[in-house]
Amino acid sequence: MKWNDKIGPMDLEVALEELLEEVSLKSANGEYLFPGEEGNMPAVDLDDLGDSLRLRMEIPGVKASSVTITTYEDAIVVDGRWGSALSGEKGKPLQVETRSGAFRRSIEFPSKINGDDADAVLEGGILTVTLKKSD
């Protein structure tokens, strides 16, 4: 197909979908991730514990001092910075696959929470945030 060909709306939609497939990846929930983006998106599990919600996020190599947690009545935002676990080592890097740079993850909750009554622990590369549900 040439861009000056006359095409209908459905043909254009198919062409755009094919282009996006070619230059991106799809996340587990079907959203497009563009190159470089998938490496900075921490994996998250969210559990309903009855009177509270528990969020667990994989952030190996991240220091607690580089993590900021902001709560809202029905969401949480976790900002942080990946740091190379091997930075500062002697030698010339020949291959670097460790994550670096900033990340941000926003999660909407199915129920309202009390952000003032939250507990966060970072241990073994897993950030666990427990949040009491609002009455």
DRENTORKOL-3810 file (N, C-alpha, C; in nm, 4 decimals):
REM DRENTORKOL-3810
@n.u->0.0845; n.v->-0.1174; n.w->0.0000; ca.u->0.0000; ca.v->0.0000; ca.w->0.0000; c.u->0.0892; c.v->0.1239; c.w->0.0000
@n.u->0.0585; n.v->0.2157; n.w->-0.0824; ca.u->0.1279; ca.v->0.3437; ca.w->-0.0863; c.u->0.0424; c.v->0.4452; c.w->-0.0132
@n.u->0.1046; n.v->0.5446; n.w->0.0441; ca.u->0.0305; ca.v->0.6424; ca.w->0.1245; c.u->-0.0612; c.v->0.7309; c.w->0.0404
@n.u->-0.0390; n.v->0.7340; n.w->-0.0912; ca.u->-0.1284; ca.v->0.8153; ca.w->-0.1743; c.u->-0.2418; c.v->0.7319; c.w->-0.2338
@n.u->-0.2462; n.v->0.6001; n.w->-0.2018; ca.u->-0.3586; ca.v->0.5168; ca.w->-0.2455; c.u->-0.4847; c.v->0.5588; c.w->-0.1710
@n.u->-0.5972; n.v->0.5467; n.w->-0.2391; ca.u->-0.7241; ca.v->0.5750; ca.w->-0.1721; c.u->-0.7605; c.v->0.4522; c.w->-0.0891
@n.u->-0.7786; n.v->0.4764; n.w->0.0399; ca.u->-0.8133; ca.v->0.3661; ca.w->0.1294; c.u->-0.9299; c.v->0.4065; c.w->0.2174
@n.u->-1.0004; n.v->0.3086; n.w->0.2637; ca.u->-1.1125; ca.v->0.3336; ca.w->0.3530; c.u->-1.0665; c.v->0.3354; c.w->0.4977
@n.u->-1.1543; n.v->0.3770; n.w->0.5893; ca.u->-1.1185; ca.v->0.3852; ca.w->0.7313; c.u->-1.0734; c.v->0.2512; c.w->0.7894
@n.u->-1.1345; n.v->0.1412; n.w->0.7484; ca.u->-1.0954; ca.v->0.0107; ca.w->0.8015; c.u->-0.9561; c.v->-0.0283; c.w->0.7540
@n.u->-0.9236; n.v->0.0034; n.w->0.6277; ca.u->-0.7902; ca.v->-0.0252; ca.w->0.5762; c.u->-0.6854; c.v->0.0538; c.w->0.6535
@n.u->-0.7159; n.v->0.1780; n.w->0.6843; ca.u->-0.6238; ca.v->0.2623; ca.w->0.7596; c.u->-0.6044; c.v->0.2072; c.w->0.9006
@n.u->-0.7117; n.v->0.1616; n.w->0.9628; ca.u->-0.7022; ca.v->0.1048; ca.w->1.0973; c.u->-0.6146; c.v->-0.0204; c.w->1.0977
@n.u->-0.6322; n.v->-0.1057; n.w->0.9998; ca.u->-0.5512; ca.v->-0.2275; ca.w->0.9888; c.u->-0.4047; c.v->-0.1915; c.w->0.9655
@n.u->-0.3786; n.v->-0.0948; n.w->0.8774; ca.u->-0.2411; ca.v->-0.0528; ca.w->0.8493; c.u->-0.1750; c.v->0.0046; c.w->0.9741
@n.u->-0.2487; n.v->0.0837; n.w->1.0510; ca.u->-0.1942; ca.v->0.1420; ca.w->1.1735; c.u->-0.1654; c.v->0.0330; c.w->1.2763
@n.u->-0.2552; n.v->-0.0612; n.w->1.2911; ca.u->-0.2355; ca.v->-0.1732; ca.w->1.3839; c.u->-0.1110; c.v->-0.2529; c.w->1.3459
@n.u->-0.0920; n.v->-0.2791; n.w->1.2166; ca.u->0.0261; ca.v->-0.3518; ca.w->1.1706; c.u->0.1538; c.v->-0.2738; c.w->1.1997
@n.u->0.1499; n.v->-0.1431; n.w->1.1811; ca.u->0.2663; ca.v->-0.0596; ca.w->1.2094; c.u->0.3004; c.v->-0.0626; c.w->1.3580
@n.u->0.1997; n.v->-0.0502; n.w->1.4441; ca.u->0.2234; ca.v->-0.0560; ca.w->1.5883; c.u->0.2794; c.v->-0.1916; c.w->1.6297
@n.u->0.2288; n.v->-0.2985; n.w->1.5719; ca.u->0.2797; ca.v->-0.4326; ca.w->1.6016; c.u->0.4274; c.v->-0.4436; c.w->1.5637
@n.u->0.4635; n.v->-0.3802; n.w->1.4531; ca.u->0.5998; ca.v->-0.3888; ca.w->1.4023; c.u->0.7001; c.v->-0.3150; c.w->1.4910
@n.u->0.6608; n.v->-0.2018; n.w->1.5491; ca.u->0.7568; ca.v->-0.1181; ca.w->1.6222; c.u->0.7420; c.v->-0.1251; c.w->1.7731
@n.u->0.6543; n.v->-0.2095; n.w->1.8229; ca.u->0.6331; ca.v->-0.2126; ca.w->1.9670; c.u->0.6117; c.v->-0.3546; c.w->2.0161
@n.u->0.5964; n.v->-0.3648; n.w->2.1458; ca.u->0.5611; ca.v->-0.4899; ca.w->2.2115; c.u->0.4260; c.v->-0.4692; c.w->2.2774
@n.u->0.3579; n.v->-0.5764; n.w->2.3090; ca.u->0.2327; ca.v->-0.5639; ca.w->2.3833; c.u->0.2548; c.v->-0.6163; c.w->2.5241
@n.u->0.2034; n.v->-0.5429; n.w->2.6225; ca.u->0.2120; ca.v->-0.5881; ca.w->2.7604; c.u->0.1074; c.v->-0.6962; c.w->2.7833
@n.u->0.1083; n.v->-0.7539; n.w->2.9034; ca.u->0.0140; ca.v->-0.8604; ca.w->2.9365; c.u->-0.1308; c.v->-0.8147; c.w->2.9261
@n.u->-0.1567; n.v->-0.6862; n.w->2.9529; ca.u->-0.2954; ca.v->-0.6376; ca.w->2.9471; c.u->-0.3301; c.v->-0.5780; c.w->2.8105
@n.u->-0.2438; n.v->-0.5987; n.w->2.7105; ca.u->-0.2754; ca.v->-0.5569; ca.w->2.5750; c.u->-0.2351; c.v->-0.4153; c.w->2.5390
@n.u->-0.1744; n.v->-0.3413; n.w->2.6336; ca.u->-0.1300; ca.v->-0.2055; ca.w->2.6033; c.u->0.0024; c.v->-0.2126; c.w->2.5276
@n.u->0.0262; n.v->-0.1138; n.w->2.4418; ca.u->0.1509; ca.v->-0.1105; ca.w->2.3667; c.u->0.2633; c.v->-0.0543; c.w->2.4528
@n.u->0.3782; n.v->-0.1193; n.w->2.4447; ca.u->0.4996; ca.v->-0.0722; ca.w->2.5101; c.u->0.6010; c.v->-0.0475; c.w->2.3999
@n.u->0.6606; n.v->0.0679; n.w->2.3989; ca.u->0.7562; ca.v->0.0992; ca.w->2.2949; c.u->0.8966; c.v->0.0655; c.w->2.3424
@n.u->0.9892; n.v->0.0410; n.w->2.2507; ca.u->1.1230; ca.v->-0.0027; ca.w->2.2879; c.u->1.1833; c.v->0.0836; c.w->2.3981
@n.u->1.2402; n.v->0.0173; n.w->2.5004; ca.u->1.2988; ca.v->0.0869; ca.w->2.6135; c.u->1.2010; c.v->0.1040; c.w->2.7274
@n.u->1.0727; n.v->0.1061; n.w->2.6975; ca.u->0.9718; ca.v->0.1289; ca.w->2.8005; c.u->0.9464; c.v->0.0039; c.w->2.8836
@n.u->0.9502; n.v->-0.1135; n.w->2.8194; ca.u->0.9164; ca.v->-0.2363; ca.w->2.8901; c.u->1.0147; c.v->-0.2671; c.w->3.0020
@n.u->1.1401; n.v->-0.2236; n.w->2.9902; ca.u->1.2400; ca.v->-0.2520; ca.w->3.0918; c.u->1.2254; c.v->-0.1689; c.w->3.2170
@n.u->1.1511; n.v->-0.0622; n.w->3.2123; ca.u->1.1367; ca.v->0.0245; ca.w->3.3285; c.u->1.0009; c.v->0.0123; c.w->3.3957
@n.u->0.9238; n.v->-0.0882; n.w->3.3592; ca.u->0.7911; ca.v->-0.1053; ca.w->3.4166; c.u->0.7951; c.v->-0.2197; c.w->3.5179
@n.u->0.7962; n.v->-0.1879; n.w->3.6486; ca.u->0.8004; ca.v->-0.2952; ca.w->3.7485; c.u->0.6727; c.v->-0.3795; c.w->3.7466
@n.u->0.6888; n.v->-0.5087; n.w->3.7675; ca.u->0.5746; ca.v->-0.5998; ca.w->3.7757; c.u->0.5038; c.v->-0.5803; c.w->3.9096
@n.u->0.3704; n.v->-0.5907; n.w->3.9076; ca.u->0.2888; ca.v->-0.5651; ca.w->4.0264; c.u->0.1867; c.v->-0.6764; c.w->4.0455
@n.u->0.1655; n.v->-0.7157; n.w->4.1710; ca.u->0.0539; ca.v->-0.8014; ca.w->4.2110; c.u->-0.0287; c.v->-0.7222; c.w->4.3108
@n.u->-0.1614; n.v->-0.7296; n.w->4.2989; ca.u->-0.2520; ca.v->-0.6605; ca.w->4.3908; c.u->-0.3486; c.v->-0.7635; c.w->4.4470
@n.u->-0.3558; n.v->-0.7711; n.w->4.5807; ca.u->-0.4418; ca.v->-0.8681; ca.w->4.6480; c.u->-0.5421; c.v->-0.7970; c.w->4.7375
@n.u->-0.6642; n.v->-0.8499; n.w->4.7421; ca.u->-0.7680; ca.v->-0.8015; ca.w->4.8334; c.u->-0.7632; c.v->-0.8900; c.w->4.9569
@n.u->-0.7328; n.v->-0.8309; n.w->5.0723; ca.u->-0.7208; ca.v->-0.9057; ca.w->5.1971; c.u->-0.8440; c.v->-0.8896; c.w->5.2860
@n.u->-0.9526; n.v->-0.8444; n.w->5.2297; ca.u->-1.0745; ca.v->-0.8229; ca.w->5.3078; c.u->-1.0857; c.v->-0.6792; c.w->5.3536
@n.u->-1.0185; n.v->-0.6463; n.w->5.4654; ca.u->-1.0237; ca.v->-0.5090; ca.w->5.5170; c.u->-0.9110; c.v->-0.4215; c.w->5.4636
@n.u->-0.8231; n.v->-0.4798; n.w->5.3812; ca.u->-0.7115; ca.v->-0.4027; ca.w->5.3257; c.u->-0.6733; c.v->-0.4571; c.w->5.1882
@n.u->-0.5891; n.v->-0.3800; n.w->5.1193; ca.u->-0.5326; ca.v->-0.4204; ca.w->4.9908; c.u->-0.3823; c.v->-0.4340; c.w->5.0082
@n.u->-0.3233; n.v->-0.5327; n.w->4.9401; ca.u->-0.1782; ca.v->-0.5506; ca.w->4.9455; c.u->-0.1236; c.v->-0.5434; c.w->4.8039
@n.u->-0.0301; n.v->-0.4510; n.w->4.7838; ca.u->0.0372; ca.v->-0.4347; ca.w->4.6559; c.u->0.1800; c.v->-0.4841; c.w->4.6726
@n.u->0.2233; n.v->-0.5696; n.w->4.5818; ca.u->0.3624; ca.v->-0.6146; ca.w->4.5814; c.u->0.4223; c.v->-0.5803; c.w->4.4464
@n.u->0.5392; n.v->-0.5171; n.w->4.4497; ca.u->0.6048; ca.v->-0.4692; ca.w->4.3279; c.u->0.7489; c.v->-0.5188; c.w->4.3256
@n.u->0.7888; n.v->-0.5768; n.w->4.2126; ca.u->0.9266; ca.v->-0.6228; ca.w->4.1967; c.u->1.0157; c.v->-0.5057; c.w->4.1558
@n.u->1.1063; n.v->-0.4673; n.w->4.2443; ca.u->1.2006; ca.v->-0.3598; ca.w->4.2119; c.u->1.3409; c.v->-0.3970; c.w->4.2619
@n.u->1.3987; n.v->-0.5052; n.w->4.2084; ca.u->1.5306; ca.v->-0.5486; ca.w->4.2537; c.u->1.6377; c.v->-0.4434; c.w->4.2262
@n.u->1.7274; n.v->-0.4282; n.w->4.3227; ca.u->1.8374; ca.v->-0.3340; ca.w->4.3069; c.u->1.8023; c.v->-0.1896; c.w->4.3361
@n.u->1.6771; n.v->-0.1626; n.w->4.3733; ca.u->1.6344; ca.v->-0.0260; ca.w->4.4030; c.u->1.6484; c.v->-0.0017; c.w->4.5530
@n.u->1.7092; n.v->0.1102; n.w->4.5884; ca.u->1.7248; ca.v->0.1463; ca.w->4.7293; c.u->1.5968; c.v->0.2120; c.w->4.7801
@n.u->1.5634; n.v->0.1847; n.w->4.9060; ca.u->1.4425; ca.v->0.2431; ca.w->4.9666; c.u->1.4460; c.v->0.3951; c.w->4.9596
@n.u->1.5648; n.v->0.4532; n.w->4.9689; ca.u->1.5763; ca.v->0.5997; ca.w->4.9669; c.u->1.5412; c.v->0.6599; c.w->4.8309
@n.u->1.5361; n.v->0.5768; n.w->4.7265; ca.u->1.5033; ca.v->0.6299; ca.w->4.5936; c.u->1.3573; c.v->0.6042; c.w->4.5548
@n.u->1.2761; n.v->0.5566; n.w->4.6503; ca.u->1.1357; ca.v->0.5258; ca.w->4.6229; c.u->1.0453; c.v->0.6281; c.w->4.6905
@n.u->0.9481; n.v->0.6797; n.w->4.6155; ca.u->0.8463; ca.v->0.7702; ca.w->4.6691; c.u->0.7103; c.v->0.7081; c.w->4.6424
@n.u->0.6287; n.v->0.7008; n.w->4.7474; ca.u->0.4946; ca.v->0.6435; ca.w->4.7358; c.u->0.3940; c.v->0.7535; c.w->4.7644
@n.u->0.3013; n.v->0.7739; n.w->4.6714; ca.u->0.1948; ca.v->0.8729; ca.w->4.6885; c.u->0.0620; c.v->0.7988; c.w->4.6815
@n.u->-0.0213; n.v->0.8178; n.w->4.7847; ca.u->-0.1516; ca.v->0.7515; ca.w->4.7852; c.u->-0.2627; c.v->0.8526; c.w->4.7614
@n.u->-0.3667; n.v->0.8045; n.w->4.6966; ca.u->-0.4890; ca.v->0.8801; ca.w->4.6731; c.u->-0.6032; c.v->0.7951; c.w->4.7265
@n.u->-0.7241; n.v->0.8459; n.w->4.7253; ca.u->-0.8335; ca.v->0.7680; ca.w->4.7844; c.u->-0.8631; c.v->0.6387; c.w->4.7084
@n.u->-0.8249; n.v->0.6313; n.w->4.5815; ca.u->-0.8512; ca.v->0.5087; ca.w->4.5059; c.u->-0.7347; c.v->0.4684; c.w->4.4152
@n.u->-0.6134; n.v->0.5134; n.w->4.4503; ca.u->-0.4977; ca.v->0.4816; ca.w->4.3657; c.u->-0.3677; c.v->0.5003; c.w->4.4434
@n.u->-0.2612; n.v->0.4489; n.w->4.3841; ca.u->-0.1272; ca.v->0.4669; ca.w->4.4392; c.u->-0.0319; c.v->0.4937; c.w->4.3228
@n.u->0.0681; n.v->0.5768; n.w->4.3477; ca.u->0.1725; ca.v->0.6032; ca.w->4.2489; c.u->0.3061; c.v->0.5754; c.w->4.3171
@n.u->0.3864; n.v->0.4913; n.w->4.2545; ca.u->0.5193; ca.v->0.4600; ca.w->4.3063; c.u->0.6211; c.v->0.5114; c.w->4.2055
@n.u->0.7052; n.v->0.6029; n.w->4.2524; ca.u->0.8146; ca.v->0.6568; ca.w->4.1711; c.u->0.9455; c.v->0.6056; c.w->4.2288
@n.u->1.0418; n.v->0.5816; n.w->4.1429; ca.u->1.1711; ca.v->0.5374; ca.w->4.1916; c.u->1.2766; c.v->0.5476; c.w->4.0840
@n.u->1.3919; n.v->0.4988; n.w->4.1191; ca.u->1.5042; ca.v->0.5059; ca.w->4.0266; c.u->1.5790; c.v->0.3735; c.w->4.0318
@n.u->1.5863; n.v->0.3095; n.w->3.9146; ca.u->1.6686; ca.v->0.1896; ca.w->3.9048; c.u->1.8137; c.v->0.2337; c.w->3.9127
@n.u->1.8942; n.v->0.1608; n.w->3.9850; ca.u->2.0371; ca.v->0.1877; ca.w->3.9887; c.u->2.1092; c.v->0.0595; c.w->3.9556
@n.u->2.2080; n.v->0.0672; n.w->3.8741; ca.u->2.2811; ca.v->-0.0533; ca.w->3.8393; c.u->2.3438; c.v->-0.1118; c.w->3.9647
@n.u->2.3150; n.v->-0.2366; n.w->3.9907; ca.u->2.3701; ca.v->-0.3046; ca.w->4.1078; c.u->2.5215; c.v->-0.3152; c.w->4.0983
@n.u->2.5739; n.v->-0.3022; n.w->3.9791; ca.u->2.7173; ca.v->-0.3195; ca.w->3.9585; c.u->2.7892; c.v->-0.1890; c.w->3.9282
@n.u->2.7205; n.v->-0.0762; n.w->3.9370; ca.u->2.7857; ca.v->0.0510; ca.w->3.9042; c.u->2.8985; c.v->0.0785; c.w->4.0023
@n.u->3.0017; n.v->0.1384; n.w->3.9527; ca.u->3.1168; ca.v->0.1703; ca.w->4.0361; c.u->3.2218; c.v->0.0602; c.w->4.0375
@n.u->3.1903; n.v->-0.0533; n.w->3.9766; ca.u->3.2875; ca.v->-0.1622; ca.w->3.9694; c.u->3.3992; c.v->-0.1234; c.w->3.8728
@n.u->3.5176; n.v->-0.1777; n.w->3.8970; ca.u->3.6291; ca.v->-0.1523; ca.w->3.8064; c.u->3.6092; c.v->-0.2304; c.w->3.6776
@n.u->3.6629; n.v->-0.1782; n.w->3.5711; ca.u->3.6579; ca.v->-0.2478; ca.w->3.4434; c.u->3.5735; c.v->-0.1738; c.w->3.3420
@n.u->3.5987; n.v->-0.2061; n.w->3.2164; ca.u->3.5259; ca.v->-0.1452; ca.w->3.1055; c.u->3.4039; c.v->-0.2319; c.w->3.0741
@n.u->3.2840; n.v->-0.1753; n.w->3.0807; ca.u->3.1647; ca.v->-0.2554; ca.w->3.0509; c.u->3.1635; c.v->-0.3019; c.w->2.9051
@n.u->3.1427; n.v->-0.4300; n.w->2.8843; ca.u->3.1308; ca.v->-0.4856; ca.w->2.7504; c.u->2.9854; c.v->-0.5156; c.w->2.7152
@n.u->2.9060; n.v->-0.5396; n.w->2.8174; ca.u->2.7630; ca.v->-0.5639; ca.w->2.7983; c.u->2.6924; c.v->-0.5211; c.w->2.9263
@n.u->2.5900; n.v->-0.4388; n.w->2.9128; ca.u->2.5151; ca.v->-0.3903; ca.w->3.0293; c.u->2.3675; c.v->-0.4179; c.w->3.0062
@n.u->2.3092; n.v->-0.5023; n.w->3.0900; ca.u->2.1677; ca.v->-0.5360; ca.w->3.0789; c.u->2.0887; c.v->-0.4961; c.w->3.2027
@n.u->2.1586; n.v->-0.4460; n.w->3.3041; ca.u->2.0883; ca.v->-0.4053; ca.w->3.4251; c.u->2.0101; c.v->-0.2776; c.w->3.3983
@n.u->1.8998; n.v->-0.2611; n.w->3.4695; ca.u->1.8125; ca.v->-0.1454; ca.w->3.4500; c.u->1.8744; c.v->-0.0204; c.w->3.5108
@n.u->1.8441; n.v->0.0922; n.w->3.4488; ca.u->1.8861; ca.v->0.2201; ca.w->3.5057; c.u->1.7841; c.v->0.3248; c.w->3.4644
@n.u->1.7769; n.v->0.4306; n.w->3.5419; ca.u->1.6829; ca.v->0.5377; ca.w->3.5104; c.u->1.5597; c.v->0.5340; c.w->3.5983
@n.u->1.4721; n.v->0.6278; n.w->3.5719; ca.u->1.3524; ca.v->0.6449; ca.w->3.6537; c.u->1.2407; c.v->0.5509; c.w->3.6102
@n.u->1.1541; n.v->0.5195; n.w->3.7058; ca.u->1.0319; ca.v->0.4468; ca.w->3.6741; c.u->0.9164; c.v->0.5085; c.w->3.7516
@n.u->0.7966; n.v->0.4870; n.w->3.7014; ca.u->0.6742; ca.v->0.5323; ca.w->3.7676; c.u->0.5669; c.v->0.4294; c.w->3.7377
@n.u->0.4967; n.v->0.3892; n.w->3.8413; ca.u->0.3882; ca.v->0.2934; ca.w->3.8236; c.u->0.2662; c.v->0.3448; c.w->3.8979
@n.u->0.1550; n.v->0.3574; n.w->3.8276; ca.u->0.0280; ca.v->0.4020; ca.w->3.8857; c.u->-0.0684; c.v->0.2847; c.w->3.8840
@n.u->-0.1334; n.v->0.2617; n.w->3.9971; ca.u->-0.2290; ca.v->0.1523; ca.w->4.0082; c.u->-0.3591; c.v->0.2078; c.w->4.0650
@n.u->-0.4698; n.v->0.1826; n.w->3.9949; ca.u->-0.6014; ca.v->0.2201; ca.w->4.0465; c.u->-0.6566; c.v->0.1033; c.w->4.1267
@n.u->-0.7208; n.v->0.1347; n.w->4.2392; ca.u->-0.7775; ca.v->0.0325; ca.w->4.3258; c.u->-0.9264; c.v->0.0145; c.w->4.2984
@n.u->-0.9777; n.v->-0.1054; n.w->4.3234; ca.u->-1.1204; ca.v->-0.1301; ca.w->4.3043; c.u->-1.2061; c.v->-0.0720; c.w->4.4168
@n.u->-1.1420; n.v->-0.0281; n.w->4.5248; ca.u->-1.2148; ca.v->0.0318; ca.w->4.6370; c.u->-1.1325; c.v->0.1470; c.w->4.6936
@n.u->-1.1975; n.v->0.2318; n.w->4.7722; ca.u->-1.1276; ca.v->0.3458; ca.w->4.8325; c.u->-1.0421; c.v->0.2973; c.w->4.9490
@n.u->-0.9290; n.v->0.3659; n.w->4.9682; ca.u->-0.8363; ca.v->0.3285; ca.w->5.0753; c.u->-0.8093; c.v->0.4479; c.w->5.1656
@n.u->-0.7547; n.v->0.4190; n.w->5.2825; ca.u->-0.7115; ca.v->0.5217; ca.w->5.3761; c.u->-0.5600; c.v->0.5329; c.w->5.3630
@n.u->-0.5130; n.v->0.6285; n.w->5.2863; ca.u->-0.3705; ca.v->0.6440; ca.w->5.2605; c.u->-0.2885; c.v->0.6767; c.w->5.3835
@n.u->-0.3528; n.v->0.7311; n.w->5.4882; ca.u->-0.2810; ca.v->0.7626; ca.w->5.6119; c.u->-0.2508; c.v->0.6368; c.w->5.6926
@n.u->-0.3200; n.v->0.5289; n.w->5.6628; ca.u->-0.3020; ca.v->0.4035; ca.w->5.7353; c.u->-0.2402; c.v->0.2999; c.w->5.6416
@n.u->-0.1186; n.v->0.3290; n.w->5.5967; ca.u->-0.0486; ca.v->0.2418; ca.w->5.5024; c.u->0.0835; c.v->0.1958; c.w->5.5630
@n.u->0.1262; n.v->0.0784; n.w->5.5221; ca.u->0.2527; ca.v->0.0230; ca.w->5.5683; c.u->0.3311; c.v->-0.0206; c.w->5.4452
@n.u->0.4570; n.v->0.0221; n.w->5.4353; ca.u->0.5404; ca.v->-0.0133; ca.w->5.3202; c.u->0.6720; c.v->-0.0735; c.w->5.3678
@n.u->0.7111; n.v->-0.1839; n.w->5.3042; ca.u->0.8365; ca.v->-0.2514; ca.w->5.3368; c.u->0.9043; c.v->-0.2894; c.w->5.2053
@n.u->1.0345; n.v->-0.2603; n.w->5.1945; ca.u->1.1139; ca.v->-0.3018; ca.w->5.0787; c.u->1.2158; c.v->-0.4031; c.w->5.1280
@n.u->1.1972; n.v->-0.5280; n.w->5.0853; ca.u->1.2852; ca.v->-0.6346; ca.w->5.1313; c.u->1.3061; c.v->-0.7351; c.w->5.0190
@n.u->1.4312; n.v->-0.7697; n.w->4.9944; ca.u->1.4619; ca.v->-0.8689; ca.w->4.8921; c.u->1.4178; c.v->-0.8295; c.w->4.7524
@n.u->1.4160; n.v->-0.6990; n.w->4.7234; ca.u->1.3765; ca.v->-0.6514; ca.w->4.5912; c.u->1.2266; c.v->-0.6456; c.w->4.5691
@n.u->1.1475; n.v->-0.6716; n.w->4.6745; ca.u->1.0016; ca.v->-0.6660; ca.w->4.6654; c.u->0.9508; c.v->-0.5546; c.w->4.7562
@n.u->0.8800; n.v->-0.4594; n.w->4.6973; ca.u->0.8132; ca.v->-0.3543; ca.w->4.7743; c.u->0.6730; c.v->-0.4048; c.w->4.8055
@n.u->0.6395; n.v->-0.4113; n.w->4.9340; ca.u->0.5062; ca.v->-0.4535; ca.w->4.9769; c.u->0.4395; c.v->-0.3363; c.w->5.0459
@n.u->0.3248; n.v->-0.2947; n.w->4.9935; ca.u->0.2483; ca.v->-0.1842; ca.w->5.0521; c.u->0.1114; c.v->-0.2399; c.w->5.0901
@n.u->0.0780; n.v->-0.2269; n.w->5.2186; ca.u->-0.0524; ca.v->-0.2707; ca.w->5.2679; c.u->-0.1319; c.v->-0.1466; c.w->5.3042
@n.u->-0.2525; n.v->-0.1359; n.w->5.2493; ca.u->-0.3359; ca.v->-0.0167; ca.w->5.2670; c.u->-0.4730; c.v->-0.0579; c.w->5.3190
@n.u->-0.5156; n.v->0.0043; n.w->5.4282; ca.u->-0.6487; ca.v->-0.0226; ca.w->5.4838; c.u->-0.7545; c.v->0.0375; c.w->5.3927
@n.u->-0.8631; n.v->-0.0356; n.w->5.3733; ca.u->-0.9758; ca.v->0.0162; ca.w->5.2964; c.u->-1.0504; c.v->0.1197; c.w->5.3798
@n.u->-1.1090; n.v->0.2185; n.w->5.3131; ca.u->-1.1921; ca.v->0.3182; ca.w->5.3810; c.u->-1.3265; c.v->0.2558; c.w->5.4133
@n.u->-1.3866; n.v->0.3064; n.w->5.5202; ca.u->-1.5201; ca.v->0.2559; ca.w->5.5589; c.u->-1.6274; c.v->0.3108; c.w->5.4704
END
